[in-house]
Amino acid sequence: MPYAEGRTYHDADSHLMETHDWLTPYADPHVRERILPPYFGAAGRMVEALGKKRDAEHWAAVKIEDNLMNLKGWDALGATDPTERTRALDMLGFHRQLVFPSVALSQFWGLFGQRHRDPELLYGGARALNRAMADFCAHDKRLLPVGFVPLDVPALAEKEIEEAIRLGCSGIWIPATPPGDKSPTHPDFNGVWARFQDANVPFLLHVGADPRDVPVAYVNNGRPTTDFLGGGESIRAKDYLVLHTASEIFLGAMVLDGIFERFPKLRGGCIEEGAMWVVPWLKRLDIAQETFVRTEPSLALPMRASEYVHRQLRFTPHPTEPVGWMIEQAGDDLFLFSSDYPHIEGGRHPLKRFETAMPTIGEAAKERFYAQNFTELLG
């Protein structure tokens, strides 16, 4: 019996778990030696444990049928092996699943906001990652690879977006941060947004590529604090409070500067950064537009700012958030189901959490949450 059944489930966030030598073979020869070792942090001990053979006997011993959602990270079924991932997807019961990398960005983009600036490494690493992601998902059409393209050099970004789409990426992760000294809404990036729109492929924002907004001094509070995961996307309580901040600013600029007006078929998703913040954000966008249009005439857009969000953006809530209340406040067209498999943040029973949070939500709205909004995001 699959974990999810009885309706169509499209999973807007899952991950593969990279190993030490996973990315390098996909890099072009002139870039290969420059690819950095992956940063695993304290989770490295889980990677080292992969040395043991993971055959049918192993999965029987861990009682995978009973523990599919309990085994996380590199211990999970399908975390590193594409064939295993097909079996995991059968057991999960999801009809489609976006697949993101976990730690590979540390090998060429940077870590915790410490970005590399050399275009050869940035775009050579991105191309290697996109090849690797497409290869991992190539054998199963239900697995939808997510590529990664930094926007630092617009011409190179346009080239890699086209290449990622050619490779078969269903969405492309971009950092929610200004590319250098320009806003992503600067005319220099019109070609980037045109590539996404013309290819009918969404851009995706995701936790992990952006600087941490909590000054490190707040961690120095005289009390012991450990990372939630111990590496990769590790977060602590104060980080959780502001996970969405970079994306909120990024998407706010996209709305208010008219990118979604100029590119009406451009679509974007904000993944694994929570979505409860979206409810007041919609109000703030409209207030900002109405208040400042006198001094910023470009804010006189044909539609209200919040209407562009409803038309072109989607968001994944954390399973700990009050999704029912969010749908009641902001509408049923914005939010997407996600499992975060096999990351620990998704929990052992995300479906139960989401269902518990939606006691008064009707069937039509649930259908949008579990499937239809995902389909609209992917076009």
C-alpha positions in Angstrom: 0.0 0.0 0.0 1.6 3.4 -1.0 2.0 6.1 1.5 -0.3 8.5 -0.4 -3.4 7.2 -2.2 -7.0 8.2 -3.1 -6.2 11.3 -5.1 -3.5 12.7 -7.4 -0.5 14.0 -5.5 2.2 16.1 -7.2 5.2 16.7 -4.9 6.7 20.2 -5.4 9.8 19.5 -3.4 12.1 16.5 -3.0 15.8 16.0 -3.1 18.6 13.6 -4.1 21.5 13.3 -1.7 24.9 13.8 -3.4 28.0 11.8 -2.6 31.7 12.9 -2.7 32.3 12.1 -6.3 28.8 12.6 -7.7 29.1 16.0 -9.5 32.7 16.1 -10.9 32.3 13.6 -13.7 29.6 15.8 -15.3 31.8 18.8 -15.5 33.6 19.9 -18.7 37.4 19.0 -18.6 38.5 22.6 -18.2 36.2 23.0 -15.2 36.5 19.6 -13.6 39.6 20.3 -11.5 38.1 23.5 -10.1 34.9 21.9 -8.8 35.2 22.0 -5.0 34.6 19.2 -2.6 30.9 19.1 -1.3 30.3 20.5 2.1 28.4 18.0 4.3 29.0 19.4 7.7 28.2 17.1 10.5 26.0 15.0 8.1 29.3 13.7 6.6 29.0 10.6 8.9 25.9 9.6 7.0 27.7 9.8 3.7 30.5 7.7 5.0 28.0 5.0 6.0 27.1 4.5 2.4 30.2 2.4 2.0 28.1 -0.7 3.0 26.3 -2.5 0.2 22.6 -1.3 -0.1 21.1 -4.4 -1.7 17.8 -6.1 -1.3 19.0 -7.7 1.9 19.8 -4.3 3.4 16.3 -2.9 2.6 14.7 -6.0 4.0 16.7 -5.6 7.2 15.7 -2.0 7.7 12.0 -3.0 7.0 11.7 -0.4 4.3 8.0 -1.1 3.7 7.4 0.1 7.3 10.1 2.7 7.5 10.0 4.5 4.2 9.2 7.9 5.8 11.4 7.3 8.9 14.7 6.9 7.0 16.0 10.3 6.1 19.0 11.8 4.3 21.5 9.4 2.8 19.8 6.5 4.6 16.6 6.9 2.6 15.5 4.7 -0.2 16.4 6.4 -3.5 18.5 9.1 -1.9 21.5 8.4 -4.2 20.4 5.7 -6.6 18.0 6.5 -9.5 16.7 3.0 -9.7 16.0 2.9 -6.0 14.2 6.3 -6.4 11.7 4.8 -8.8 10.9 2.2 -6.2 10.6 4.9 -3.5 8.2 6.9 -5.7 6.1 3.8 -6.2 5.9 3.4 -2.5 5.3 7.1 -1.9 2.4 7.1 -4.3 3.2 10.5 -5.7 2.4 11.0 -9.4 5.1 13.5 -10.1 8.0 14.9 -8.0 10.3 17.8 -8.5 13.8 16.8 -7.6 16.3 19.4 -6.3 20.0 18.9 -5.3 21.0 19.1 -1.7 24.7 20.1 -1.2 26.1 20.4 -4.7 25.8 24.2 -4.8 28.6 24.3 -2.2 30.9 23.0 -4.9 30.6 26.0 -7.2 28.1 28.6 -6.1 29.0 29.0 -2.4 27.8 28.4 1.1 25.7 30.5 3.5 26.0 33.6 1.3 29.8 33.2 0.7 29.5 33.3 -3.1 32.1 32.4 -5.6 32.5 35.1 -8.3 34.4 33.5 -11.1 32.0 33.0 -14.1 33.9 30.0 -15.4 33.4 28.1 -12.1 29.8 29.5 -11.6 28.5 28.5 -15.0 30.7 25.5 -15.5 29.5 24.1 -12.2 25.9 24.9 -13.0 26.1 23.1 -16.3 27.6 20.1 -14.6 24.9 20.1 -12.0 22.1 20.4 -14.6 23.6 17.4 -16.5 23.7 15.4 -13.3 20.2 16.2 -12.3 18.8 15.4 -15.7 20.7 12.1 -15.8 19.4 11.1 -12.3 15.8 11.6 -13.4 16.1 10.5 -17.0 14.8 6.9 -16.5 11.4 7.8 -14.9 9.2 10.5 -16.4 7.6 11.1 -13.0 10.9 12.4 -11.7 11.2 16.1 -12.8 14.8 17.4 -12.5 15.4 21.0 -11.3 18.4 22.7 -12.7 20.3 25.7 -11.2 21.5 28.8 -13.0 23.0 31.9 -11.3 22.1 35.3 -12.9 25.4 37.0 -12.3 26.2 37.4 -16.0 23.0 37.8 -18.0 24.3 36.5 -21.3 25.8 33.4 -19.7 22.6 32.9 -17.6 20.5 32.9 -20.8 22.8 30.4 -22.4 22.6 28.0 -19.4 18.9 28.4 -19.0 18.5 27.2 -22.6 20.9 24.4 -22.1 19.2 23.3 -18.9 15.9 23.2 -20.7 17.4 21.2 -23.6 18.7 18.7 -21.0 15.2 18.2 -19.8 15.0 20.3 -16.6 11.4 21.0 -15.7 12.2 24.0 -13.6 15.3 26.1 -12.9 16.4 27.2 -9.4 17.8 30.7 -9.3 19.2 32.5 -6.3 16.9 34.9 -4.6 19.5 37.6 -4.3 20.6 40.6 -6.5 22.9 39.5 -9.3 25.9 41.7 -8.5 25.0 45.4 -8.2 21.8 45.2 -10.2 18.3 44.2 -9.4 16.9 41.1 -11.2 14.4 43.5 -12.6 17.0 45.6 -14.5 16.5 45.6 -18.2 19.7 43.7 -18.6 17.8 40.6 -17.3 14.8 40.9 -19.7 16.4 38.2 -21.8 16.5 35.9 -18.8 12.8 36.3 -18.1 12.0 36.0 -21.8 13.8 32.6 -21.9 11.7 31.3 -19.1 8.5 32.6 -20.5 9.1 31.5 -24.1 10.1 28.0 -22.9 7.1 27.7 -20.6 9.4 26.6 -17.8 9.2 28.2 -14.3 11.9 29.8 -12.3 12.2 28.4 -8.7 13.5 29.9 -5.5 14.6 27.5 -2.8 16.1 27.7 0.6 19.9 27.2 0.6 21.3 29.5 -2.1 20.8 32.8 -0.3 22.6 34.5 2.6 21.5 34.0 6.2 19.8 37.1 7.4 20.4 36.5 11.1 23.6 38.1 12.4 25.9 35.5 13.9 25.9 37.4 17.2 22.4 36.2 17.9 23.8 32.7 18.1 26.2 33.8 20.8 23.6 33.8 23.6 25.4 31.8 26.2 23.3 28.7 25.5 24.1 25.5 23.6 22.5 25.3 20.1 22.9 22.6 17.6 22.0 22.6 13.9 18.7 20.9 13.0 20.3 18.8 10.3 24.0 19.3 10.8 24.9 20.3 7.2 23.5 21.5 3.9 20.2 23.3 4.6 20.8 23.2 8.4 18.6 25.8 10.2 18.1 26.9 13.8 15.1 28.6 15.4 16.2 32.1 14.5 17.0 31.1 11.0 13.5 29.7 10.6 12.0 33.1 11.4 13.6 34.7 8.3 14.0 31.8 5.9 11.7 33.6 3.4 13.1 37.1 3.7 15.3 37.0 0.6 12.6 35.5 -1.5 10.0 38.0 -0.2 12.2 40.9 -1.3 13.2 39.3 -4.6 9.6 38.5 -5.6 8.3 41.9 -4.3 10.8 43.6 -6.6 9.6 41.4 -9.5 6.0 42.4 -8.9 6.4 46.1 -8.2 9.0 46.7 -11.0 6.5 45.3 -13.5 8.4 42.1 -14.6 5.2 40.1 -14.4 3.3 42.8 -16.3 6.0 42.7 -19.1 6.1 38.9 -19.0 2.5 37.8 -18.3 3.2 34.1 -18.9 6.3 34.0 -16.7 5.7 31.7 -13.7 7.7 31.2 -10.5 7.6 29.0 -7.4 9.0 29.6 -3.9 10.0 26.3 -2.4 10.8 25.1 1.1 10.7 28.6 2.6 7.3 28.3 4.2 4.3 30.2 3.0 2.5 31.7 6.0 4.3 34.9 5.3 2.5 35.2 2.0 -0.8 36.1 3.7 0.4 39.5 5.1 2.8 40.0 2.2 -0.1 40.2 -0.3 -1.5 43.1 1.8 1.8 44.8 2.1 2.4 44.7 -1.7 -0.9 46.4 -2.4 -0.3 49.0 0.3 3.2 49.7 -1.1 1.8 50.1 -4.6 -1.0 52.5 -3.5 1.2 54.5 -1.1 4.2 55.1 -3.2 2.7 55.4 -6.7 2.8 59.2 -6.3 6.6 59.3 -6.0 7.2 56.1 -8.1 4.9 56.4 -11.1 6.1 53.0 -12.5 3.9 51.5 -9.7 0.8 52.5 -11.7 0.5 49.0 -13.1 -2.7 47.8 -14.9 -3.4 45.4 -12.0 -3.1 45.4 -8.3 0.3 44.0 -7.1 -1.3 41.1 -5.3 -3.1 40.1 -8.5 0.2 39.3 -10.3 1.1 37.0 -7.4 -2.2 35.1 -7.8 -1.7 34.9 -11.6 2.0 33.9 -11.7 3.4 32.6 -8.4 3.1 29.5 -6.2 4.4 28.6 -2.7 5.0 25.5 -0.6 4.0 25.7 3.0 5.9 23.9 5.7 3.8 21.0 7.1 3.9 22.7 10.5 2.0 25.8 9.1 -1.8 26.4 9.4 -2.5 25.7 5.7 -6.2 25.8 6.1 -6.2 29.2 7.6 -3.8 30.4 4.8 -6.1 29.1 2.1 -9.1 30.8 3.8 -7.2 34.1 4.0 -5.3 34.2 0.7 -7.2 31.8 -1.6 -6.8 28.3 -2.8 -4.7 29.1 -5.9 -1.3 29.9 -4.2 -0.1 26.9 -2.2 1.5 23.6 -3.2 1.9 20.2 -1.5 5.5 19.1 -0.9 7.1 16.2 1.0 10.8 17.4 1.1 11.6 13.7 0.7 14.1 12.5 2.0 15.1 15.6 4.0 14.2 15.5 7.7 12.3 18.9 7.5 9.4 17.1 5.7 8.8 15.0 8.7 7.6 11.4 9.0 4.0 12.1 8.0 3.5 15.4 6.1 0.2 14.3 4.7 -1.2 13.8 8.2 0.0 17.3 9.2 -1.5 19.0 6.1 -4.8 17.2 6.5 -5.0 18.0 10.2 -4.5 21.7 9.3 -7.3 21.7 6.7 -10.4 20.5 8.6 -12.8 23.0 7.0 -11.2 23.1 3.5 -13.4 21.7 0.7 -12.5 19.1 -1.8 -12.0 21.5 -4.7 -9.5 23.5 -2.7 -7.6 20.4 -1.6 -7.4 19.3 -5.2 -5.7 22.6 -6.0 -3.3 22.1 -3.1 -2.3 18.6 -3.9 -2.3 18.7 -7.7 -3.8 21.5 -9.8 -1.6 24.4 -8.5 1.5 22.2 -9.3 0.2 21.6 -12.8 -0.3 25.3 -13.4 3.1 26.1 -12.1 4.8 23.7 -14.5 2.6 24.7 -17.3 
